[in-house]
């Protein structure tokens, strides 16, 4: 079930394959930056990636 988390004015979406224990990440894709947070600790740190770094990460996942 996909969840929406709002933090600091940004909307983070979880995967539609997320489990009920919230053991997943939320992703907020912006024009220049992508933020990733741990849904078990939504008030914790947010990892920030440039658009190109996150795109490269996703491309690598597809080929792995």
N, C-alpha and C positions, 0 to 999 in steps of 0.2 A: 504494500500500500504506500503510495507516494505521500510524503509529508511536505509541508511548507513551513519553514522557520523564518522569522523576520528578526534581524539583528542589525542595529545601526543603520536602519533604512534600506538594507539589502535583503532580498528574498533568497533563501537557500532552499533548494529542492533536494530531496533524497531520491534514491532509486525506487522504481516501482516494485523491485524485488526485495525491498527492505523487510526485515523481520519485525515482529512486534516488540522485541527487546531493545530496539533502537541501536543496534550494533552496526551502524553504517556511518557514512559521511553525508554532509549536506554540501552542495556546490552552488555557488552564486557566480554566474558568468556575466562579467561587465564588459564594456567596450574595450578597455585597456587591461584590466586585471580580472583574474578568476580567484575567488576565495573558497577555501575548503575548511569545513569545521567538523568536529566529532559530535554526532548527535547525542551521545551519552553525556556530553559536557558542552552544551550550546553556548554557555557563557565563557568558555575557555578561549584559548588562542585560536586565531584564524590564520591558516597558511595562505599566503598570497603568491600567485604566479602570474607572470606576464602571459599575454594571450598566446604568443609563439611557444613559450615553454609548455603551457598546458596542452596546446595542440600537438606538440611533439610527443608529450607523455601519452596522450590518447592514441596516437598513431603507433607508438611502440606497443601499447597493450593489444592493439588489433593484430599485430604481427607476431606476438608471443604465443 
